[in-house]
């Protein structure tokens, strides 16, 4: 049995994972809708943190990789805890959130 994935993944590793586009990769934005309107990662699905326990049912493949982000990384860590508890063993939080993504990966993503 492989070792469990770390709860967090750095922005460079997350960018590389997205670029490799593994089968079934989902990117979840657990911020609030108003934050999602300010900026988001291309292809990200909005799933506000409070909705994760119920909305996770729409994630059909529990084995698929899931990247989760928020503004700075705290809400996404909580969401990953919930997802892992629900059986999504390949869920990982993007460390530093969309703010760090903007700083280190894509400066065209607005910061707020």
Secondary structure, 3 states (H helix, E strand, C coil): CCCCCCCEECHHHHHHHHHHCCCCCEEEECCCHHHHHHCCCCCCEECCHHHHHHHHHHCCCCCCCEEEECCCCHHHHHHHHHHHHCCCCCEEEECCHHHHHHHHCCCCCCCC
